[in-house]
Amino acid sequence: MPLIRPFAPADQPGILDLILGIQRDEYGIAITAADQPDLTDIAGFYLPGAGGFWVAEEDGRIVGTIALKDIGQGQGALRKMFVASSYRGRAAGVAQALLGHLLDAAADRGLAQIYLGTTARFLAAHRFYEKNGFALVEADDLPPAFPRMAVDTRFYERSIEPAKAG
């Protein structure tokens, strides 16, 4: 199982390679790094407030990513969840580990709700999010601060249980 850890600036090239490769090569989405300025300023875009950015790393290679953007009002946006094809699926457990890490961090940081957007084409992602307690929400019902991507057409929401005082 790859190591799940916070993003480090040295991860930037590996993150770009993974995400752009999946977007363009696997799904044929015409998108560039320039279309995603958050990926060139991960610390500035994702880390403020209750936000975070984590990677799954194995043998020095980034094989998965997930990000949490604090959008205020006790709400967060799940962004940039990508897993290399050879690390996908229940047996590999990488997506589940990344999501679990994000949900734990969101609870620890006092967030009450997480929203996400995805494309209609990511059918396996829809099943994954639904299995993990996310419910479909209409675009009109998203919080005003939710950072919408032009390619996103399906949106989900999940409530977060507060972290247990311990």
N, C-alpha and C positions, 0 to 999 in steps of 0.2 A: 504494500500500500504506500503510495507516495506520501511524503511529508506535507502537511498543510501548515503554512506559516504566513505571517504578514509579508506583504510586498516590500521589496527593497529596491532602491533606484537602479541597481545593477540588473534587475529583472526585466527592465523596459524592453530590450530587443527581443527576448524570448516571449514576452507577453504579446507584443505586436505580431511576431511570427505566428504564434498560435491562433490568435483571434482573426487576423486577416486571412490566414490560410483557411480557416473554417468558413468564414463569411463568403469569401470569393471562390475558393476551389471546390468546397463541398456543396455550397448552396447557391452559387452563382449570383450572389448579391453584389451589385456594382458599387462598392464602397471602398474608400481608401483611409489611410491613417489621417489624412487631412480632414476627412469628413467626421472624424472622431477625436476632437481636440482633447477630450478627457484622457485619452491614452498617452498623450504627450505631457500631461501634467497630472498624473495619478494622485500625487500627494496633495496638490492644491485643490483638485476636484472632489476626491473621495474622502480624504482623511479628516477634514474639519468636523467639529461637533461629534456626533455619535457614529460617524462614518468609518469605513475601513475597506481595505482591499487585500485579498488573500490569494495565494497561489498554491497549487499542488505541484510539488517538485519531486522528480525521481532521477537519480543519477545526473544531477546538475541541469536537467532539462525541465522547463515549465510545461506541464501536461494538463493543467487546469487553472481557471481563474474564477473569482467571484468578487463582486464589489457591493458595498452598502453605502448609499448616499443619504445623508441626513437631510431631509427636506422640511424640517421644522414640525411643530405641532405634535411631537412624539411619533412622527411618521418617518419611514425610510423607503428608499427605492432600491430594489435588488437590480443590479446591473452587471453586465459583462460576465455572465456565467457561460463559460466555454470549457469543454473537456475534449482533449485529443481523441480521435476516433478509437484508437487502440486501448483507451482507458475508460470507455463508456460501458454502461450496462450495470445491472445489479451485482453481478459477480465481482466486477472491478471495485465498485463502491465509491469511486472518486467523487461523482456528482453528489451523492448522498452525504459524504463526509464534508464537502465544501458547503453545502446548504446547511448542514447541522452546525458547522462552525459559525456561519453567518447568523443563524437564528439564535444561537447561544450568545453571541456578541451583542445582537440587537436587544435581547432581554437584559443582559448585564448593563447595557448602556441606557436602559429606561425607555426604549421604543415600544409603542403599543401596536403599531400596524406596519406591515411591509407591503408595498405595491411593486408590480413589475409589468413590463410590456414585452411582448414577443411577436414574432411574425406568424401568420397563419400556416406557414410552411413547416415550422418546427413541431411536428405532431408528437414526436417522442417527448419533447419538452412539455407540451400541454399535459400529457399523461403523468409525467414526473411531478409537475407542480400540483396537479389535482390530487395525486396520491399523497402529497405532503401537506395537505390542508389548505391549499390556495383555492379560492373561488373566483370564477369569472366576474368581472365588473365592467360596466359600460364605460366607455371613454369619457362620457359626460360626467361620470361620478368620480373621476380621479381628482385628487387634491390639486388645487391650482399650481402648487409648487412642483408637482411631479414632472421630471424631465423627460418629455416624450421624444422618441426617435421617429423620424419620418417613416421608417420601414415597419414600425410596430403597429399591429392591427388587433391584437388580442391583449387584454389586460387582466391581471389577477390581483387579489388582495388576500392577506392573511393577518389575523390578529396574533399578537405575541403575548404569551404569558409572562408576567414579570419574573425576574430572576428571584430565586429563593434567597432570603437573607441567611447567611450561614455562618 
